[in-house]
Amino acid sequence: MNYFSTRNKSLKFSFKDIFLRGLAPGGGLFLPSEIKKYTKKDLKKLSELSYNKLAVEIIYNFCSKEIQKNELSSLIEKSYISFKENEVVKLKKIGDINLLELYHGPTLAFKDVAMQVIGNMYDHLQVAKTKTVNIVVATSGDTGSAAIAALSDRKNINLFVLHPHNKISNIQRKIMTTIGGANIYNIAIEGTFDDCQKIVKELFNEDNFREKINMSGVNSINWARIICQIVYYFYSYFKLKKSNVSFSVPTGNFGDIYAGYFAKKMGLPINKLIVATNKNDILQRVINTGEYKPNTVKQSITPSMDIQVASNFERLLFYILDENDNSVNSLMNDLSSKGVFNLQKKKVEKIKKDFEGIKITDEETENIIKEVYKKHQFIIDPHTATGFGAAKKIKNLGDIIVLGTAHPYKFNDTIKKAIGKNLEIPENLKLNVDKKETFDIIKNSNSEVKNYILSKIE
């Protein structure tokens, strides 16, 4: 299995190469040269597996040259041993909604599902055996803490986490800034998540700097994140045991829902993928109109979705544009130079075959939390609430699985406002909540971040 770039199909990289690089040369995103297509008979066999064994079968398709199957099996077991659920994730019925709880890992968010595996892959692939690897990641709230939990105190690895200052929840920040070892550096950027992400991408594209610090990344632009997330689409589909299944996914950077799209390309018979957005509704707009035009980021009660540049959408574009890398390049150049690109009507129709885009306002989100608690005595976080809201707005889709992306405690202020009560601190967070926070505030500047990183590693 080789990997190429959305902007250059002639490239050939190994899994180990793309795992370390994250971003492709020229700014594109990596995709595999082959896609495993499961038959009905294959799916029947897969449906009988435990979560861990299913993860081995699916992930192995993408890294078989570098990791033997028995080694991958040990790596997966090790990655999920700390999860509160034996089967890693949990499917639960809430009224007429099927909720897939993805937040039973060490930092109470779906990012743990992929990040714990990635942390162990760094060790297994020995990418830091002879030279220290410096990982730089942008976070809109949950990726940072999941990365820290996975990479803290790893030998020959430093992790630099950029988050938007005062634009994530207090609990998200506290988890992130209290759990790291000496190899962790938290940076609060005076800007938005898009600013953080832009800086990280710029650093990846500066060859001299990237090579100088032996830079790597664990954002959802890293293909390893996507392949780990594909697994729970298969698992939950099998668990539901229904034939007409759609998924509603709280969406910011388009990575989590893209994993569902790829699962469908691998043969999982998903009906529709519902993109649930907040007021930063660029994905809903492009799905419904074909115009991809980032606006100013607006703060919301769903901060992990306060994103206007959804990086992984480029991976979908590649297939929508008939796998034409030149066409992807052209649109990305338009976005860079004009701040917008437009898709032809037939391309929009192609997207609509698989996707629906729904915007949920802050007021709706709060009311959904309130209603779910009142009717079912169950509490969902605001991001998951957008998934519930989007699922309710679309009729005649059959069974819908909503991805539960985070534990509600991470957004306790919003929950308290909605239902009038504070949540108890989850047991595994009690040790951290009163710890002193450690982070540095830095201007929204590529050069400032570079200087900061260099000052810590030289």
Secondary structure, DSSP 4 states (H G I P E B T S, - for coil): --EEETTEEEEEE-HHHHHHH-BPGGG-BEEES------HHHHHHHTTS-HHHHHHHHHHHHHTTTS-HHHHHHHHHHHHTT-SSTTSSEEEEETTEEEEE---STTSBTHHHHHHHHHHHHHHTTTTSSS-EEEEEE-SSSHHHHHHHHHTT-TTEEEEEEEETT-S-HHHHHHHHHS--TTEEEEEESS-HHHHHHHHHHHHH-HHHHHHHTEE--STTSHHHHHHHHHHHHHHHHHHT-SSEEEEEE-SSSHHHHHHHHHHHTT--EEEEEEEE-S--HHHHHHHHSEE--------S-GGG--S--TTHHHHHHHHTTT-HHHHHHHHHHHHHHS-EE--HHHHHHHHTTEEEEE--HHHHHHHHHHHHHHHS----HHHHHHHHHHHHS-S--EEEEEE-B-GGGGHHHHHHHHSSPPPPPGGGTTTTTSPP--EEE-S-HHHHHHHHHHHH-
